[in-house]
Amino acid sequence: MNYPGSEDDFRVMDKRNTFMVTLPYIKMRLLISILTIILTSNNLLSQEYAEFSTDTTRFRTWYAKDDGQLPERISEQEWFVNGQKMFYGSGTIRVEVNPNKLDTILFHGYRRNSLDTIICNITEPKKYKFFYNPCCGRFNIQDEASKIFISGKVLFRLKNPDSKTYLGTLGETGKIVTYKDNDTLGVDCRSAMSPNVYRVTFKQIDVCKDSTDCNEGTCLQENNIDEPNWDFGFNTISKKLDFIYMPLKSEPVEIIYDPKTNKIEIK
């Protein structure tokens, strides 16, 4: 027989009744609570974050010219990353890494009434820095560890065969996309002054037979030909995709179009 205060049982008395609570039960609940706290702490510690900041080291000459104020073409550039606002000189923001989803960054440029949506994939806990690009009113992005301005690459693919002609573009460079072709599109035609944040498009086109009939053009990268076609002319029949892409790694983003369903998948 066990007594109150003994090693195995603890008896609680009140005015209405008497009930028994065993010490092993209390010990088990306490152990579960401790394990829950430990697991939660480990999950918080295991979360990885990428960091984004801005470069201001080259702004000293502009500050001197404008009475200590940045020119509007610079100061009006703003980013909204995961709900956090950033501008030149605002400090560092942290974003949780999630390799299983695409991320969007909203960008407000100089004299723009609307926000541009930039698509990227934050897959690694790296540090990135935005640099002002004086050429095109945009910016460049650098991997801080390697000091490399990341070049974009896209792998356009057709999921099913189709007799229509499709053109994929990355910045100033384009490529005819076919069912059997799996070559990656780089930025061979990119100007040295152009930002490494690119406009990506995918269109059904009609290739021009005569330059007088062309409304559009691109620098075409062709398979097994070293020199690109700088004067490739075309007319757009149907635009399937149009967005701004910010590469955060050297591996290409994959864009798959299904002509049967008219759907696009981005990986």
Backbone hydrogen bonds, N-H to C=O, Kabsch-Sander energy under -0.5 kcal/mol:
donor,donor_aa,acceptor,acceptor_aa,energy
5,G,9,D,-0.6
6,S,3,Y,-2.5
10,F,21,V,-1.4
12,V,19,F,-1.7
14,D,17,N,-1.3
19,F,12,V,-1.5
21,V,10,F,-1.8
23,L,8,D,-1.6
26,I,22,T,-1.6
27,K,23,L,-2.9
28,M,24,P,-2.2
29,R,25,Y,-2.3
30,L,26,I,-2.2
31,L,27,K,-2.2
32,I,28,M,-2.4
33,S,29,R,-2.2
34,I,30,L,-2.1
35,L,31,L,-2.5
36,T,32,I,-2.3
37,I,33,S,-2.0
38,I,34,I,-2.3
39,L,35,L,-2.7
40,T,36,T,-2.4
41,S,37,I,-2.3
42,N,38,I,-2.4
43,N,39,L,-2.3
44,L,40,T,-2.1
45,L,41,S,-2.4
46,S,42,N,-2.1
47,Q,43,N,-0.8
47,Q,44,L,-0.5
50,A,95,V,-3.1
51,E,126,K,-2.6
52,F,93,I,-2.5
53,S,128,Y,-1.8
55,D,130,F,-2.8
59,F,56,T,-1.6
63,Y,59,F,-2.5
64,A,60,R,-2.0
65,K,61,T,-1.5
66,D,62,W,-1.7
67,D,64,A,-0.7
68,G,63,Y,-3.3
69,Q,66,D,-1.8
74,I,71,P,-1.8
75,S,71,P,-2.7
76,E,72,E,-2.2
77,Q,74,I,-1.5
78,E,108,H,-1.9
79,W,86,M,-3.0
80,F,106,L,-2.4
81,V,79,W,-0.5
81,V,84,Q,-2.8
82,N,80,F,-0.6
82,N,104,T,-0.7
84,Q,81,V,-1.9
86,M,79,W,-2.9
88,Y,77,Q,-0.6
90,S,87,F,-2.4
93,I,52,F,-2.3
95,V,50,A,-2.8
97,V,48,E,-3.0
98,N,122,I,-2.0
101,K,98,N,-1.3
103,D,120,C,-3.3
105,I,118,I,-2.8
106,L,80,F,-2.0
107,F,116,D,-2.8
108,H,78,E,-2.8
109,G,107,F,-0.6
112,R,109,G,-1.4
116,D,107,F,-3.1
118,I,105,I,-3.1
118,I,116,D,-0.6
119,I,244,I,-3.2
120,C,103,D,-2.7
123,T,121,N,-1.3
126,K,124,E,-2.2
128,Y,51,E,-3.3
129,K,142,Q,-2.1
130,F,53,S,-2.7
131,F,140,N,-2.9
133,N,138,R,-1.8
137,G,133,N,-0.8
138,R,133,N,-0.6
140,N,131,F,-2.7
142,Q,129,K,-2.3
143,D,148,I,-2.5
144,E,127,K,-2.5
144,E,142,Q,-0.8
147,K,143,D,-2.2
148,I,143,D,-0.8
150,I,141,I,-0.9
150,I,148,I,-0.8
154,V,185,L,-2.3
155,L,253,V,-2.7
156,F,154,V,-0.7
157,R,255,I,-2.4
158,L,178,T,-0.6
159,K,257,Y,-3.1
166,Y,164,K,-0.5
166,Y,177,V,-0.6
167,L,203,K,-2.7
168,G,175,K,-2.8
169,T,201,T,-2.4
170,L,173,T,-3.2
171,G,199,R,-2.7
173,T,170,L,-1.9
174,G,219,C,-2.8
175,K,168,G,-2.3
177,V,166,Y,-2.4
178,T,176,I,-0.5
182,N,180,K,-0.5
185,L,154,V,-3.5
186,G,184,T,-0.6
190,R,187,V,-1.6
194,S,191,S,-1.1
198,Y,245,Y,-2.4
200,V,198,Y,-0.5
200,V,243,F,-3.4
201,T,169,T,-1.4
202,F,241,L,-2.0
203,K,167,L,-2.5
204,Q,238,S,-3.2
205,I,165,T,-2.5
205,I,203,K,-0.5
206,D,235,N,-2.4
208,C,233,G,-1.8
213,D,210,D,-2.0
214,C,211,S,-1.2
215,N,234,F,-0.7
216,E,234,F,-1.7
218,T,232,F,-2.1
219,C,172,E,-1.6
220,L,218,T,-0.8
220,L,229,N,-3.0
221,Q,174,G,-3.3
222,E,220,L,-0.6
225,I,222,E,-1.4
229,N,220,L,-2.7
230,W,228,P,-1.0
232,F,218,T,-1.4
232,F,229,N,-0.8
233,G,231,D,-0.5
234,F,216,E,-2.1
235,N,206,D,-2.0
237,I,204,Q,-2.9
238,S,204,Q,-1.9
240,K,202,F,-2.7
240,K,238,S,-0.6
241,L,202,F,-1.6
243,F,200,V,-2.3
244,I,117,T,-1.1
245,Y,198,Y,-3.9
246,M,119,I,-2.4
253,V,153,K,-2.2
255,I,155,L,-2.6
256,I,265,E,-2.9
257,Y,157,R,-2.8
257,Y,255,I,-0.5
258,D,263,K,-2.6
262,N,258,D,-2.2
263,K,258,D,-0.9
265,E,256,I,-2.6
267,K,254,E,-3.1
